[in-house]
Amino acid sequence: MKCIIDKSIVELGITSVVIGVAKNIDPHAKLSDSFLKKQKKMEDWALQCDVDEVLNNPITQGYADLLQNVGRSIKKYPPTVPAFIRNIQRRGSMPHINSVIDIYNVESLHSLLAIGGHDLDKIDGQIEFTVNKEAGVFLPISSTEKHVAETDYVYRDPKGIIAWLGVRDGENYKFDDGTKNAIFIIQGNANTSVEIRVEALKRIQSDLAECMPQLEFEIQVIEG
């Protein structure tokens, strides 16, 4: 998998991207008891936490700064983790989708990092991290097409946009029941070190390995 970091996104403060490639995954795997305890702990935390305190965390503030730097309202397009926490608080529980998504959702809450998760086999050839540069459209998971401004930051393959503004992942690249290989992308921001992002991927790797014994996992750091 070839990854390209365009200078337009480096100018926004994203100078490196950390990715994890997971092969031989099973979305239906039974989650380990230790993970289920961790999941419950993070669910309880999300239900009780003050979202404003999360918004003031330097990691979350870095994502808010990115959105504001490209002219997007953080009220309309809040950073991923605060939006997820509000969803959990509205529901009264954490959503359970499949084993792979549940694992990286828990890690997002733990680390406050926006983590993109995609079916690796649905990505065509290469991923480019870039400012969009021309107006277009994007189809988020379980939603309708969204307008993408020329100033919005995205990552994409030759077919289309995989993730938009670090807040929405694409319908055409999502996990499904037949997913065998995954890619986890932590684009980060000016306040997220490479080390923080690598440690997050190591925790995802450990949680996946506990319930998917055939797992192969590789972490890569892409420099701009």
N, C-alpha and C positions, 0 to 999 in steps of 0.2 A: 504494500500500500504506500503510494507516494503522497507526501503532504507538502504543501507549499504555503508559506506565510508571506503574503503580499506586504509591501512597504506601507500601504495605506492603513493596515491594521496595526503595524508596529508603531505608527504615529499616534495611535490611540492608547499606547501603553502596553499592548499585548506583544511582548517580545519573544515569547516562547509558548508552545502548546504541549501539554502532556497527554499522551494517549495510552490506553491499554487495549491490547488485542486478545480476546478470549476465544479459544477454539474448543470444540466439543462440549458446548454448554447444553443444558436441558431445562427449558422454561418450566417443565412440570416436576422438576426434582423436589423431593421432600426437604424442606428447610431443617437445619439442625436445631437441636434444643437450645444450644448456646446462642445461635442467631435469633431465635424466637424470643429469648429473654432480652437480648439487646434491642430488638424491634419494639418490644413492649415498653422498655425503658425510654426509647426515643419518642414513642407515641405519647406516653405520659408527659414527657417534657414539652412536646409540641402543644399539647392540649392546655398546658398551664403557663406557658411562657408569654412574656410581654413582647409582642411583635415589634414595638418601637425600639426596644433594646436590641433586638436582632438587626433592625435597620441601621442602628448606630454602630454596629460592629465594623471594624475596619475592612474586613473581607466583603461584607454586604455593601458597605459604603463604596467600595471600589467598583462594584457592579452598577450601583446607582450613578456614580460619576460617569461611567462609560455611556450609560443611556442618556444622561443629560448632555454629554459632550456631542452626541449626534442629534440632539434636538428632540429626544423622546421624553414624554412625561412619565416619571416614575409612579405617579398615581394611576395612570392608565396602563402602564407596562412595568409593574413592580419587578424587582429582581426575583429570581426563581424561588429561592428558599422562603422568603417572607410570604410569597404568594402560596406556596405549598402549605406552609403553616396555617395560613388563614383558611385554606381549603379543609385541612384536618380539623380545625376548630369549628367550622361550619357543620361538617359531617358528624363530629363527635368521635371520630376514629380515623386511623390511617387507612387509605385504600390499599387493598391487596389485589394485585393484578396477575403477576406470575413471579416465580422465584427470582429470576434475574432482575426484573424491575424492582421488586421489593428490596433486594439487596442494595442496589445503588441508590434507591430513595432513602434508605436508612443512612447511608453514608453521606448523602447530601445534607441531611439534618445534622449529622454529627459534625461535619466539617464546615458547613455553611457554603460549600462550593456548588456552583452550577455544573452538573455533570450530564453531558449528552450521552445517551445510549442508543445505539443503532444496530440494525442487522448488517453485518459486514458484507454479506453476499449480495445485498441490494445496492451497494455503492459501486459506481462504475469507474474503476481505474485509479483516480486520484482525488484528494480533497484539497481545496484551496480555501484558506482563511483570508478574508478580504472585506473591504467596504464594497458594497454592491455596485456602485458607480453608475448604474442606470436603473430607472424605475422598473419594477416587475411585480410578480405575484408569488405567493408561497402558500402551500397547503399544510397547515398544522395538523397534528394528530387529532382526530375526532372533531374537526371544525370545518369551517368554510374558508375559501381562499382569502388571504390578506394582502393588502397592498404593501409592497416593499419599496421604500424610498431609496433614492440613489446614494444617500448618506448612511443608510443602515449597514451595520456589520453582520456578516453571515459566514457560514462555511458551506461549501457546495461541491458537487462533483459535476462532470459535464452534462448530466441530465437535469440538474436543478438544485434548489436550496435544501440542504440537509437540516440546518438549524438557523434560526433567525433571532438576532439580538441577544443570544444567550438565554432566551426565555421560552422559546417554543421549538420543539423538534418536529420534523417533517413526517407526514402520513406515509409517504412512499418509501421510507427507510425504517419504519418501526419494527419492533419485534413482533413475531406471530408464533403460532403453535409449532411451526416447523423450523424456527430459527436454530441454527447449529453453531454459528460463529457470530461474535459481537465485537463492536468497537466502542470503547468508552472514551469520551473526549472531555478534557478539562482545559478550556481555553484560558480561564482565569482573568485576572486584571492586574493593575499596577501594584495591588496590595497582597498578591498571592505568590509566594515563592515557589520555585520548582519543587523544593523539598516538601512543602505542605501538600502539593498536588500529587507527588509520587507516593507519599504516605497514604493518602486517600485511596489511591489505586491498589496499593498493597493490601489494605483492609478489604477492599472489594474482592481481590484475588483470594484472600484467605477465606472469606465467607462463601464464595463460589466453590472453592476446593472442598470445603467441608461436606457439601451435598452433591458435588459433581466430580467423582474420582478420576474421570478421563480428561479433566480440564488441562489445557495448555494455555499459559498466560505470559504475555510479553509486554513490558512497559517501555515506551520510547519517549524521548524528549526532543521536540522539533524546535530548532532555533530560527528566529527570524533574521 
